[in-house]
Amino acid sequence: MTIEVSTTERIDIVDITSEVAEAVPADVSHGACLVFVSHTTAGVILNENEHRLLNDIIQAVDNLVPADEDYEHDVIDDNAAAHLQAMILGESVTVPIVDGELDLGRWQSVLFVECDGPRTRRVSVTVIEG
């Protein structure tokens, strides 16, 4: 299944937990759910969907790899920072499926993180029955 995600900021975080949960077929009791973004300037993480924390994550990503540095790749398309930020975040997460549900921790959400927005992206969700 593919989820389409639209963002409005250069670095933006969108909670896609409910869309990922909907991708789990009703007949799958146990297994794993792989969430993967095939874009080199976006990532997927597991964390709490609390607006102050989301702002902290955005600030941390921007502080770790500032957009205003002199990167060689910027000569091509001026988004080297986004590539480096996404690399740190990671392109996928795997969530166990237990009793037909995503087995997330109490405060965990599946969060899509855009580092080169605003854009519309596709996120792949693959369920492996096990």
N, CA, C and O of each residue as an XYZ file, in Angstrom:
520
protein
N       0.844     -1.179      0.000
C       0.000      0.000      0.000
C       0.888      1.240      0.000
O       1.987      1.226      0.554
N       0.413      2.291     -0.613
C       1.131      3.550     -0.662
C       0.288      4.639      0.004
O      -0.915      4.750     -0.230
N       0.954      5.434      0.836
C       0.318      6.568      1.487
C       0.888      7.830      0.860
O       2.100      7.935      0.672
N       0.036      8.779      0.539
C       0.496     10.062      0.027
C       0.506     11.062      1.178
O      -0.469     11.184      1.919
N       1.624     11.777      1.316
C       1.792     12.742      2.402
C       2.155     14.094      1.814
O       3.085     14.197      1.014
N       1.425     15.132      2.206
C       1.714     16.497      1.767
C       2.196     17.318      2.953
O       1.675     17.204      4.063
N       3.202     18.151      2.694
C       3.763     18.992      3.743
C       3.708     20.453      3.315
O       3.524     20.768      2.139
N       3.873     21.344      4.304
C       3.751     22.773      4.026
C       5.006     23.570      4.385
O       5.104     24.751      4.052
N       5.965     22.934      5.060
C       7.172     23.627      5.507
C       8.417     22.927      4.965
O       8.340     21.799      4.479
N       9.573     23.608      5.053
C      10.831     22.985      4.617
C      11.092     21.729      5.433
O      11.313     20.660      4.865
N      11.072     21.841      6.753
C      11.110     20.658      7.620
C       9.734     20.555      8.257
O       9.284     21.477      8.937
N       9.072     19.431      8.036
C       7.688     19.261      8.493
C       7.497     17.822      8.943
O       8.098     16.901      8.389
N       6.660     17.637      9.948
C       6.397     16.305     10.483
C       4.901     16.022     10.394
O       4.076     16.830     10.820
N       4.567     14.858      9.833
C       3.168     14.457      9.679
C       2.975     13.093     10.333
O       3.700     12.144     10.033
N       2.001     13.002     11.220
C       1.660     11.729     11.862
C       0.889     10.873     10.865
O      -0.196     11.252     10.422
N       1.448      9.721     10.515
C       0.801      8.822      9.550
C       0.381      7.504     10.211
O       0.129      6.515      9.524
N       0.307      7.496     11.536
C      -0.005      6.266     12.268
C      -1.321      5.652     11.822
O      -1.377      4.451     11.559
N      -2.377      6.444     11.730
C      -3.690      5.871     11.382
C      -3.684      5.299      9.966
O      -4.295      4.260      9.721
N      -3.001      5.963      9.031
C      -2.927      5.440      7.668
C      -2.144      4.135      7.621
O      -2.503      3.215      6.886
N      -1.067      4.056      8.412
C      -0.285      2.820      8.468
C      -1.125      1.707      9.077
O      -1.119      0.583      8.575
N      -1.842      2.003     10.147
C      -2.692      0.996     10.796
C      -3.760      0.475      9.837
O      -4.078     -0.714      9.849
N      -4.307      1.351      9.018
C      -5.324      0.945      8.040
C      -4.754      0.005      6.980
O      -5.504     -0.742      6.351
N      -3.453      0.033      6.777
C      -2.816     -0.818      5.771
C      -2.667     -2.260      6.237
O      -2.361     -3.140      5.432
N      -2.879     -2.516      7.530
C      -2.770     -3.884      8.054
C      -4.051     -4.630      7.702
O      -5.123     -4.273      8.191
N      -3.959     -5.665      6.861
C      -5.155     -6.417      6.486
C      -5.822     -7.059      7.707
O      -5.149     -7.453      8.659
N      -7.139     -7.157      7.663
C      -7.912     -7.694      8.788
C      -7.545     -9.136      9.105
O      -7.707     -9.575     10.243
N      -7.055     -9.875      8.123
C      -6.741    -11.288      8.358
C      -5.309    -11.527      8.843
O      -4.895    -12.677      8.988
N      -4.548    -10.459      9.094
C      -3.185    -10.611      9.605
C      -3.212    -10.416     11.116
O      -3.468     -9.322     11.619
N      -2.937    -11.516     11.829
C      -2.958    -11.475     13.291
C      -1.607    -11.089     13.877
O      -1.527    -10.296     14.815
N      -0.535    -11.667     13.305
C       0.823    -11.392     13.790
C       1.752    -11.215     12.598
O       1.570    -11.833     11.550
N       2.750    -10.357     12.781
C       3.710    -10.121     11.711
C       4.471     -8.843     11.945
O       4.731     -8.445     13.080
N       4.826     -8.204     10.837
C       5.589     -6.961     10.902
C       5.074     -6.013      9.827
O       4.636     -6.428      8.754
N       5.142     -4.737     10.150
C       4.726     -3.694      9.213
C       5.937     -2.817      8.942
O       6.450     -2.156      9.845
N       6.392     -2.814      7.694
C       7.533     -2.007      7.276
C       7.008     -0.732      6.623
O       6.227     -0.782      5.672
N       7.449      0.412      7.149
C       7.082      1.717      6.600
C       8.356      2.314      6.015
O       9.346      2.499      6.723
N       8.325      2.615      4.716
C       9.537      3.012      3.985
C       9.250      4.211      3.105
O       8.244      4.243      2.397
N      10.131      5.195      3.147
C      10.025      6.338      2.250
C      11.183      6.270      1.249
O      12.349      6.183      1.633
N      10.842      6.312     -0.025
C      11.850      6.145     -1.074
C      12.376      7.483     -1.591
O      12.805      7.586     -2.740
N      12.341      8.484     -0.755
C      12.854      9.802     -1.131
C      14.106     10.086     -0.300
O      14.131      9.787      0.894
N      15.120     10.646     -0.900
C      16.397     10.845     -0.211
C      16.440     12.102      0.641
O      17.465     12.396      1.257
N      15.348     12.843      0.685
C      15.295     14.036      1.528
C      14.121     13.990      2.503
O      13.613     15.029      2.923
N      13.696     12.781      2.857
C      12.618     12.596      3.839
C      12.928     11.348      4.657
O      13.697     10.489      4.226
N      12.331     11.258      5.824
C      12.557     10.113      6.695
C      11.291      9.677      7.402
O      10.248     10.326      7.313
N      11.407      8.564      8.105
C      10.304      8.034      8.917
C      10.880      7.696     10.286
O      11.928      7.058     10.390
N      10.180      8.131     11.339
C      10.639      7.873     12.699
C       9.467      7.425     13.567
O       8.302      7.598     13.206
N       9.799      6.851     14.707
C       8.808      6.558     15.744
C       9.080      7.498     16.902
O      10.194      7.552     17.423
N       8.058      8.239     17.302
C       8.206      9.119     18.462
C       6.837      9.615     18.875
O       5.824      9.249     18.279
N       6.815     10.446     19.894
C       5.565     10.981     20.428
C       5.065     12.128     19.558
O       5.837     12.999     19.156
N       3.773     12.118     19.274
C       3.152     13.188     18.491
C       2.620     14.249     19.459
O       1.419     14.339     19.714
N       3.538     15.035     19.982
C       3.188     16.131     20.893
C       3.786     17.379     20.280
O       4.983     17.402     19.994
N       2.992     18.420     20.068
C       3.420     19.547     19.236
C       4.711     20.209     19.710
O       5.504     20.646     18.875
N       4.949     20.299     21.007
C       6.206     20.897     21.467
C       7.390     19.997     21.131
O       8.447     20.479     20.724
N       7.210     18.689     21.300
C       8.278     17.753     20.944
C       8.534     17.780     19.440
O       9.686     17.735     19.008
N       7.473     17.854     18.641
C       7.655     17.930     17.186
C       8.470     19.169     16.815
O       9.343     19.106     15.949
N       8.185     20.286     17.466
C       8.984     21.496     17.239
C      10.435     21.279     17.656
O      11.355     21.747     16.984
N      10.642     20.561     18.778
C      12.005     20.253     19.235
C      12.736     19.364     18.228
O      13.926     19.553     17.975
N      12.021     18.398     17.657
C      12.630     17.515     16.659
C      13.054     18.333     15.438
O      14.164     18.173     14.930
N      12.173     19.197     14.977
C      12.494     20.049     13.828
C      13.717     20.903     14.138
O      14.620     21.018     13.309
N      13.751     21.497     15.312
C      14.892     22.335     15.694
C      16.174     21.515     15.792
O      17.235     21.966     15.361
N      16.080     20.311     16.357
C      17.260     19.458     16.497
C      17.808     19.054     15.132
O      19.018     19.089     14.909
N      16.918     18.672     14.224
C      17.346     18.291     12.877
C      18.030     19.468     12.187
O      19.070     19.308     11.548
N      17.439     20.641     12.324
C      18.009     21.826     11.701
C      19.330     22.229     12.353
O      20.230     22.726     11.675
N      19.451     22.018     13.663
C      20.707     22.341     14.354
C      21.818     21.350     14.009
O      22.977     21.740     13.870
N      21.466     20.071     13.870
C      22.464     19.058     13.535
C      23.058     19.286     12.148
O      24.261     19.131     11.938
N      22.196     19.654     11.212
C      22.638     19.899      9.837
C      21.985     21.199      9.364
O      20.914     21.166      8.759
N      22.614     22.331      9.630
C      22.036     23.623      9.252
C      21.921     23.782      7.733
O      22.810     23.379      6.984
N      20.829     24.366      7.306
C      20.585     24.549      5.874
C      21.485     25.613      5.263
O      21.688     25.622      4.049
N      22.026     26.508      6.078
C      22.781     27.633      5.530
C      24.292     27.396      5.459
O      25.057     28.351      5.325
N      24.722     26.155      5.547
C      26.144     25.831      5.394
C      26.515     25.793      3.905
O      25.639     25.812      3.040
N      27.808     25.742      3.622
C      28.302     25.706      2.251
C      28.569     24.254      1.854
O      29.692     23.768      1.985
N      27.530     23.560      1.366
C      27.647     22.155      0.970
C      27.942     22.056     -0.532
O      27.407     22.833     -1.323
N      28.777     21.117     -0.913
C      29.123     20.937     -2.325
C      27.907     20.603     -3.183
O      27.775     21.102     -4.301
N      27.021     19.759     -2.658
C      25.845     19.328     -3.428
C      24.904     20.484     -3.767
O      24.129     20.395     -4.719
N      24.970     21.564     -2.992
C      24.070     22.697     -3.223
C      24.262     23.330     -4.603
O      23.367     24.014     -5.100
N      25.411     23.107     -5.218
C      25.639     23.608     -6.569
C      24.633     22.990     -7.532
O      24.242     23.624     -8.513
N      24.214     21.762     -7.260
C      23.288     21.050     -8.146
C      21.844     21.492     -7.907
O      21.169     21.933     -8.838
N      21.364     21.376     -6.654
C      19.949     21.702     -6.423
C      19.650     22.294     -5.044
O      18.498     22.296     -4.609
N      20.664     22.789     -4.363
C      20.489     23.560     -3.135
C      19.696     22.827     -2.046
O      18.898     23.447     -1.343
N      19.911     21.508     -1.900
C      19.204     20.778     -0.841
C      20.091     19.744     -0.144
O      19.592     18.728      0.341
N      21.373     19.991     -0.095
C      22.297     19.049      0.551
C      21.928     18.832      2.006
O      21.979     17.702      2.492
N      21.556     19.890      2.711
C      21.185     19.743      4.126
C      20.037     18.759      4.271
O      20.046     17.937      5.187
N      19.057     18.825      3.396
C      17.905     17.917      3.465
C      18.343     16.462      3.284
O      17.836     15.573      3.968
N      19.271     16.217      2.374
C      19.789     14.859      2.187
C      20.472     14.359      3.457
O      20.252     13.225      3.883
N      21.290     15.197      4.050
C      22.025     14.812      5.260
C      21.082     14.634      6.452
O      21.260     13.713      7.249
N      20.094     15.498      6.577
C      19.117     15.381      7.657
C      18.331     14.076      7.525
O      18.148     13.359      8.509
N      17.873     13.769      6.331
C      17.120     12.538      6.106
C      17.959     11.303      6.388
O      17.456     10.304      6.903
N      19.238     11.374      6.048
C      20.141     10.248      6.302
C      20.226      9.960      7.801
O      20.257      8.799      8.208
N      20.263     11.005      8.618
C      20.321     10.842     10.067
C      19.022     10.246     10.603
O      19.051      9.398     11.496
N      17.888     10.683     10.067
C      16.580     10.207     10.528
C      16.335      8.746     10.150
O      15.817      7.971     10.953
N      16.703      8.382      8.948
C      16.466      7.022      8.456
C      15.251      6.968      7.560
O      14.320      7.764      7.689
N      15.277      6.014      6.648
C      14.234      5.910      5.623
C      13.128      4.921      5.944
O      12.179      4.787      5.171
N      13.234      4.211      7.094
C      12.200      3.211      7.380
C      12.106      2.904      8.867
O      13.035      3.141      9.639
N      10.958      2.373      9.234
C      10.742      1.812     10.564
C       9.958      0.513     10.392
O       9.201      0.351      9.435
N      10.150     -0.397     11.326
C       9.394     -1.640     11.338
C       8.638     -1.724     12.656
O       9.214     -1.539     13.728
N       7.342     -2.006     12.565
C       6.488     -2.084     13.742
C       5.900     -3.488     13.807
O       5.347     -3.966     12.817
N       6.009     -4.162     14.960
C       5.382     -5.477     15.086
C       3.856     -5.373     14.990
O       3.258     -4.362     15.357
N       3.257     -6.438     14.491
C       1.800     -6.565     14.492
C       1.463     -7.680     15.473
O       1.932     -8.808     15.322
N       0.656     -7.366     16.469
C       0.249     -8.330     17.487
C      -1.269     -8.272     17.612
O      -1.844     -7.201     17.810
N      -1.908     -9.425     17.494
C      -3.370     -9.509     17.553
C      -4.037     -8.550     16.566
O      -5.058     -7.936     16.875
N      -3.447     -8.433     15.378
C      -4.036     -7.640     14.311
C      -3.826     -6.145     14.412
O      -4.356     -5.399     13.589
N      -3.067     -5.680     15.396
C      -2.856     -4.239     15.606
C      -1.368     -3.907     15.595
O      -0.529     -4.757     15.895
N      -1.051     -2.668     15.248
C       0.332     -2.202     15.379
C       0.688     -2.223     16.859
O      -0.054     -1.685     17.681
N       1.807     -2.833     17.204
C       2.217     -2.957     18.601
C       3.171     -1.808     18.959
O       4.354     -2.014     19.231
N       2.614     -0.604     18.947
C       3.382      0.592     19.280
C       3.369      0.817     20.780
O       2.433      0.401     21.462
N       4.396      1.469     21.298
C       4.429      1.852     22.694
C       3.365      2.901     22.976
O       2.796      3.487     22.055
N       3.109      3.127     24.233
C       2.023      4.017     24.660
C       2.065      5.380     23.968
O       1.020      5.899     23.576
N       3.228      5.955     23.815
C       3.332      7.297     23.254
C       3.908      7.308     21.838
O       4.157      8.376     21.280
N       4.120      6.131     21.256
C       4.733      6.087     19.933
C       3.730      6.332     18.814
O       2.605      5.832     18.838
N       4.164      7.108     17.846
C       3.430      7.327     16.604
C       4.408      7.139     15.455
O       5.618      7.289     15.620
N       3.868      6.809     14.292
C       4.679      6.727     13.081
C       4.655      8.123     12.460
O       3.599      8.628     12.080
N       5.834      8.738     12.364
C       5.929     10.114     11.905
C       6.750     10.210     10.622
O       7.879      9.726     10.557
N       6.177     10.832      9.620
C       6.878     11.139      8.382
C       7.551     12.491      8.581
O       6.918     13.438      9.048
N       8.835     12.586      8.229
C       9.569     13.839      8.387
C      10.085     14.301      7.016
O      10.931     13.653      6.400
N       9.562     15.415      6.571
C      10.015     16.044      5.332
C      11.161     16.987      5.664
O      11.075     17.756      6.622
N      12.235     16.935      4.882
C      13.383     17.820      5.099
C      13.607     18.777      3.930
O      14.508     19.615      3.986
N      12.805     18.666      2.877
C      12.996     19.478      1.673
C      11.656     19.934      1.107
O      11.415     19.864     -0.098
N      10.797     20.400      1.997
C       9.441     20.752      1.587
C       9.303     22.210      1.223
O      10.268     22.973      1.185
N       8.061     22.564      0.957
C       6.882     21.701      0.969
C       6.830     20.800     -0.270
O       7.223     21.187     -1.370
N       6.332     19.596     -0.044
C       6.233     18.600     -1.119
C       5.081     17.640     -0.854
O       4.496     17.617      0.229
N       4.776     16.851     -1.875
C       3.882     15.705     -1.725
C       4.721     14.466     -1.997
O       5.385     14.363     -3.029
N       4.682     13.523     -1.053
C       5.540     12.336     -1.116
C       4.693     11.071     -1.024
O       3.514     11.101     -0.668
N       5.342      9.960     -1.358
C       4.715      8.646     -1.209
C       5.502      7.838     -0.185
O       6.733      7.819     -0.185
N       4.758      7.177      0.680
C       5.336      6.301      1.694
C       4.786      4.909      1.453
O       3.576      4.725      1.320
N       5.671      3.934      1.398
C       5.277      2.545      1.153
C       5.073      1.822      2.475
O       5.883      1.939      3.395
N       3.969      1.065      2.556
C       3.682      0.264      3.740
C       3.557     -1.200      3.281
O       2.709     -1.540      2.456
N       4.430     -2.053      3.842
C       4.437     -3.473      3.491
C       4.204     -4.281      4.757
O       4.904     -4.108      5.755
N       3.211     -5.168      4.708
C       2.890     -6.018      5.847
C       3.387     -7.428      5.554
O       3.105     -8.004      4.503
N       4.133     -7.964      6.514
C       4.648     -9.327      6.395
C       3.994    -10.156      7.471
O       4.171     -9.905      8.663
N       3.239    -11.141      7.042
C       2.533    -12.002      7.995
C       3.519    -12.996      8.594
O       4.382    -13.536      7.901
N       3.375    -13.224      9.890
C       4.340    -14.124     10.502
C       3.886    -14.828     11.689
O       4.640    -15.610     12.269
